């Protein structure tokens, strides 16, 4: 059972800061098969859906906010002010917020100890949004220098380990920290070669969004046809041997990964 977004501490939304909303919709519609509707935050925002279920949002905000084109994972919190205080207490940096988005909630953007960006969200979320490694449209992977240190940071900020085993299970497996609920992995924290000052974004600490597609080869071809790029395995700085996935960059610079759906799933 995939994780529901209304659980405090859980990933609750994926958002792309884009320069051109129409161009982003055209690209992600072709690659991921999404349809779009304008979201509740105004004409500069849209929600991408797969089979009528929301997967991620796109906002034409990169230029206005002076931020790079990038996907950001948001985590649900009961109180954004408390979450921001926890981030700062544990050595993270809060770049924006908390900012109110009436009538839905409040958000803040931050970076962790290594500089990986993430967001926290206090407020309403879609009851249909799901995240999970095998049975949902997307899941998350943190590339960081030390997964154990990262787990302590996020576990403290988001209270992943609070004595309630029904909420989250955090396990250490093969130098990975795996966050699970109902037995399914929703996020993996991986130790590896990252460099905050690297000129190549794929080599910096980051939360990487994995989108599942029914036909990996067709989706990769669509990336190229629509002006995106495939990142060679040698340039990813991360082992992908045996994985049915490919990391890509959209035409505006946003990084994400395409994962092949398990056999028999669409």
C-alpha positions, 0 to 999 in steps of 0.5 A, a space after each residue: 500500500 503506497 504512503 498517503 500524503 496526509 501523514 505528518 513526516 511523509 512525502 506529500 507533493 512533488 513540484 517543478 520550478 520551471 521557466 516556461 509552463 507551456 513548454 514544460 507541460 508539452 514535454 512532460 505530457 509527451 514523456 510521462 503521458 500526463 494531462 494537465 489542469 490549472 492548480 489552485 495557486 493561479 494561472 502560473 501553476 498546473 497539476 500533472 495527472 496520470 489516469 486522472 490521479 495527481 502526480 506532480 505540480 509545475 510552477 512558472 516560478 524559476 525566473 521570478 524567484 531566481 531559483 534553478 529549474 528543479 524538482 522539489 520533494 515536499 514533506 507534510 508537517 503539522 506545523 511549518 514553524 516548528 519544522 523550520 525551527 527543527 531544520 535550523 536546530 539540526 544545521 539545515 538552512 531555510 531559504 524561503 518561508 514559511 509562506 502562506 498559500 491561502 486557502 490551502 496551507 503554508 510552505 517552506 523551502 530548505 536545504 539539508 546538511 549537505 545542501 540537498 533541497 527539500 520543502 515542508 508543507 503544512 495544510 491540505 493535500 490531495 487525498 489521491 496522491 500516492 508515493 511508493 517504489 513499486 505501486 505508485 507513479 513516483 518515489 524518492 531517492 536522496 543522493 548524499 555523502 553520508 546516509 546515516 547522518 542524513 537519516 538523523 537529520 530528516 528523522 529529527 526534522 520529520 519525526 520518522 522514528 517516534 515509537 509508532 511502528 505503524 507510521 514509518 519503518 526506517 531500516 539500514 540496508 547495504 549502506 542505504 537508509 530505507 524509509 518504508 510504510 506498510 512494507 513498501 519503500 517510499 524513499 531511499 537515502 544513499 551514501 556516495 560520491 557527491 560534491 556540493 560545488 560540482 558544476 554538474 547538478 547530477 553530482 551534487 547532493 539532491 533528492 532525485 524524483 523517480 517517475 515510473 513509466 510503462 515503456 522505458 525505451 519509448 519514454 527515453 526516446 520521447 525525452 530526446 525527441 522533445 529536446 531533453 537529454 539522457 545522462 550517461 551512466 558514467 556522468 551520473 556519479 552513482 551506480 545503476 548497474 542492473 537497474 531498469 532506469 535512466 536519469 534525464 534532463 528536461 529541456 529547461 534543466 530539470 533532472 529526474 529519473 525514469 523507472 520501468 514499471 514492474 512487468 504487467 503494470 502500466 
